[in-house]
Amino acid sequence: MKKTACIAVALAGGFLIASTSGFPAWGDALSPASLHISPRFIAKAFEETGTPNIVTAVLADYRGFDTLLETIVVFTAALACFLIIRRPGDDCAPNFYHYRHRATGIVARTRDRRVLPDHNPAFTRIDADWTPQNVVVVTTCRLAIPFIQIFGLYVLMHGHYSPGGGFQSGVIFAASYVLLAVSQDLRALSRQLAERAAHLLSLSGVLLYFGIGLSGLAGGANFLDYGGLAGILGISLASGHSLGILLVEIGVGMTVTAALTIIFNLLSSSGTCSEGL
């Protein structure tokens, strides 16, 4: 099967590379996109969407269907990793549980988790292969993570006016959770974003995007036509498009954040979501 898969990938890659011969030259001013599509976006984007950032207007409005499918692809990737890598609950328990005494740094090992519960104030549970602890790293990351997440919110909310949007902010949020796990452990990550909550957040982002599309139908417009949202709320057409773009960007950010966190959690723990980096 590995040889068959390699042949299939090589053939698909060859067809994709061969298809590029029919593309216009890079920067060709006479290409169809340069002659017809780009001038239309540049001249009408702000008027029709109320969004100064033309890239965001194109991403979330003019080609909203494509972005919806991209969001579904990200959600599907996390779901596929979960179905392939995630181990059953009985296989996730380690052979030994390791704990570090907070005051002395001495590490204890036991087979019975009940001997030293995770909430014991005198001990902190550690991974079997990740026993070192650096107070400077832990404290620095703990101070930096809130600012990283605030920046992620800024990138999301200001995607209308400056470079940013749901995909970028989602990656920033996911990076903050990865930093938390790397500086401490996966259990610290799970305490802030539990596995079930991450899956629900990923699905909620897709449903929010899809729901905004349905609101267009409810307002008498087409699917993902934010003009219908403007009719429902009684606001101007440009304001409706601007609000619709913001809401779908929030949905994209939710899905990307959760999906990347899920994938990191699964890959770094070999499917146990409890120990390992």
C-alpha positions in Angstrom: 0.0 0.0 0.0 2.9 2.4 0.7 4.2 1.9 -2.9 0.7 2.3 -4.3 0.2 5.5 -2.3 3.6 6.9 -3.4 2.7 6.2 -7.1 -0.7 7.9 -6.7 0.9 10.9 -5.0 3.6 11.2 -7.7 1.0 10.9 -10.5 -1.3 13.5 -8.9 1.7 15.8 -8.3 2.8 15.4 -11.9 -0.7 16.3 -13.3 -0.8 19.4 -11.1 2.7 20.5 -12.2 1.8 19.9 -15.9 -1.4 21.9 -15.5 0.6 25.0 -14.6 1.7 25.3 -18.2 -1.8 26.7 -19.0 -1.6 29.4 -16.4 -0.8 33.0 -17.4 2.7 34.3 -16.7 3.4 35.7 -13.3 2.4 39.3 -13.1 0.9 39.2 -16.6 -1.1 42.5 -16.9 -3.2 41.0 -19.8 -4.4 37.9 -17.8 -8.1 37.5 -17.3 -7.8 38.1 -13.6 -5.9 41.4 -14.2 -8.3 42.6 -16.9 -11.6 41.8 -15.4 -11.6 40.6 -11.8 -9.0 42.7 -10.0 -10.2 46.1 -11.3 -13.8 45.2 -10.3 -12.7 44.4 -6.7 -10.5 47.5 -6.4 -13.2 49.8 -7.6 -16.2 48.3 -5.8 -15.0 46.4 -2.8 -15.4 49.2 -0.2 -18.7 50.4 -1.7 -20.3 46.9 -1.7 -18.8 45.4 1.5 -18.0 48.4 3.7 -14.5 46.8 4.3 -11.4 48.9 3.5 -9.2 45.8 3.4 -9.8 44.4 -0.1 -8.2 41.1 0.7 -10.7 40.5 3.5 -13.6 41.5 1.3 -12.5 39.0 -1.4 -11.8 36.3 1.1 -15.0 36.4 3.2 -17.5 38.0 0.8 -16.8 37.7 -3.0 -15.4 34.1 -2.6 -17.3 33.2 0.6 -18.1 29.7 -0.7 -14.5 28.9 -1.2 -13.6 30.1 2.3 -16.4 28.1 3.8 -15.1 25.0 2.2 -11.6 25.8 3.4 -12.9 26.1 6.9 -14.6 22.7 6.5 -11.3 21.2 5.3 -9.6 22.4 8.4 -12.4 20.9 10.6 -12.2 17.7 8.6 -8.4 17.5 9.1 -8.8 17.7 12.9 -11.6 15.1 12.8 -9.5 12.8 10.6 -6.6 13.0 13.0 -8.9 12.2 15.9 -10.4 9.2 14.2 -7.0 7.8 13.1 -4.7 8.7 16.0 -6.8 8.9 19.1 -6.5 5.9 21.4 -9.3 4.4 23.4 -9.5 5.6 27.0 -8.2 2.3 28.5 -5.0 2.6 26.4 -4.2 6.1 27.5 -3.2 5.3 31.1 0.6 5.2 31.6 2.3 2.4 33.4 3.6 4.7 36.0 2.5 8.1 37.3 5.3 10.6 38.1 5.1 13.4 40.6 7.5 16.2 41.6 7.6 17.4 45.1 7.1 21.2 44.8 9.4 22.1 47.8 12.3 19.8 47.2 12.1 18.9 43.5 12.2 15.1 44.3 10.4 13.0 41.8 8.2 10.1 43.0 6.8 7.3 40.9 3.7 5.1 41.6 1.5 2.7 39.7 -1.6 3.8 41.6 -2.8 7.3 40.7 -4.8 7.5 43.9 -1.7 7.5 46.0 -0.9 11.1 44.9 -3.9 12.7 43.3 -3.3 15.5 40.7 -4.8 18.1 43.0 -2.4 17.4 45.9 -0.9 20.8 46.7 2.5 19.4 47.7 3.1 17.5 44.4 2.7 18.3 40.8 2.3 15.6 38.2 4.9 15.4 35.4 5.5 13.4 32.3 7.7 10.3 32.4 9.9 11.7 29.6 9.7 15.4 30.5 10.9 15.7 34.1 13.0 18.9 33.9 11.3 22.1 35.0 12.5 25.7 34.4 10.7 28.3 36.5 11.9 31.1 34.3 10.4 29.5 31.2 7.1 28.6 32.9 6.7 32.1 34.3 7.7 33.9 31.2 5.3 31.9 29.0 2.6 32.4 31.5 3.0 36.2 31.3 3.3 36.2 27.5 0.3 34.0 26.7 -2.4 36.6 27.6 -0.7 39.2 25.4 -0.4 36.7 22.5 -4.2 36.0 22.8 -5.0 39.7 23.0 -3.0 40.2 19.8 -5.0 37.3 18.3 -8.2 39.2 19.1 -6.8 42.3 17.6 -5.9 40.5 14.3 -9.4 39.1 14.2 -11.3 42.2 14.9 -9.1 44.5 12.8 -9.1 42.2 9.8 -11.4 44.6 8.1 -8.9 47.4 8.1 -5.4 45.8 8.3 -3.8 42.5 7.5 -5.4 39.8 9.5 -8.6 37.7 9.8 -9.9 34.4 11.0 -7.2 32.2 9.7 -4.4 34.3 11.1 -6.0 34.9 14.4 -6.8 31.2 14.8 -3.1 30.3 14.2 -2.1 32.9 16.8 -4.5 31.5 19.4 -3.5 28.0 18.7 0.2 29.0 19.1 -0.6 30.4 22.5 -2.0 27.0 23.6 1.0 25.2 22.1 3.3 27.5 24.0 1.4 26.7 27.2 1.8 22.9 26.6 5.5 23.2 25.7 6.3 25.3 28.7 4.3 23.1 31.1 2.6 19.9 29.8 -0.4 18.7 27.9 -2.5 18.5 31.1 -2.1 22.3 31.5 -3.4 22.7 28.0 -6.3 20.4 28.7 -7.2 22.4 31.8 -7.5 25.6 29.7 -9.1 23.9 26.6 -10.4 20.5 27.2 -10.5 18.0 24.3 -14.3 17.9 24.2 -14.5 21.7 24.3 -12.0 21.9 21.5 -14.1 19.6 19.2 -17.2 21.6 20.0 -15.4 24.9 19.3 -14.2 23.6 16.0 -17.7 22.4 15.0 -19.3 25.7 16.3 -17.0 27.7 14.0 -18.2 25.8 10.9 -21.9 26.1 12.1 -21.5 29.8 12.7 -20.2 30.3 9.2 -23.0 28.1 7.7 -25.6 29.9 9.8 -24.6 33.3 8.5 -25.0 31.8 5.0 -28.5 30.6 5.9 -29.4 34.1 7.3 -29.0 35.4 3.7 -31.7 32.9 2.6 -33.9 34.0 5.5 -33.5 37.6 4.4 -34.6 36.8 0.9 -31.2 36.8 -0.7 -28.8 34.0 -1.8 -26.8 31.7 0.5 -23.8 33.7 1.9 -25.2 36.9 0.5 -24.8 39.2 3.5 -27.4 41.6 2.0 -30.0 39.3 3.5 -28.5 39.9 6.9 -28.8 43.6 6.3 -32.5 43.2 5.6 -33.1 41.2 8.8 -31.3 43.7 11.0 -32.6 46.8 9.2 -29.2 48.2 8.5 -27.5 49.5 5.3 -26.3 47.0 2.7 -22.6 47.9 3.3 -23.1 47.5 7.0 -24.7 44.1 6.6 -21.8 42.9 4.4 -19.3 44.2 6.9 -21.1 42.5 9.8 -21.4 39.3 7.9 -17.7 39.3 7.1 -16.8 39.8 10.8 -19.1 37.0 11.9 -17.7 34.5 9.4 -14.2 35.5 10.3 -15.0 34.7 13.9 -16.3 31.3 12.8 -13.1 30.7 10.9 -11.0 31.7 13.9 -12.8 29.4 16.2 -12.4 26.4 13.9 -8.7 27.1 13.1 -7.9 27.6 16.8 -9.6 24.4 17.9 -8.5 22.3 15.0 -4.8 23.1 15.3 -4.9 22.6 19.0 -6.5 19.2 18.5 -4.0 18.1 15.9 -1.0 19.2 18.1 -2.5 17.5 21.1 -2.9 14.2 19.2 0.4 14.2 17.4 2.5 15.2 20.4 1.0 12.6 22.7 0.7 9.7 20.2 -3.0 9.8 20.6 -3.3 9.6 24.4 -3.8 13.4 25.0 -2.3 13.0 28.4 1.5 12.7 28.3 4.3 13.4 25.8 5.7 16.3 23.7 
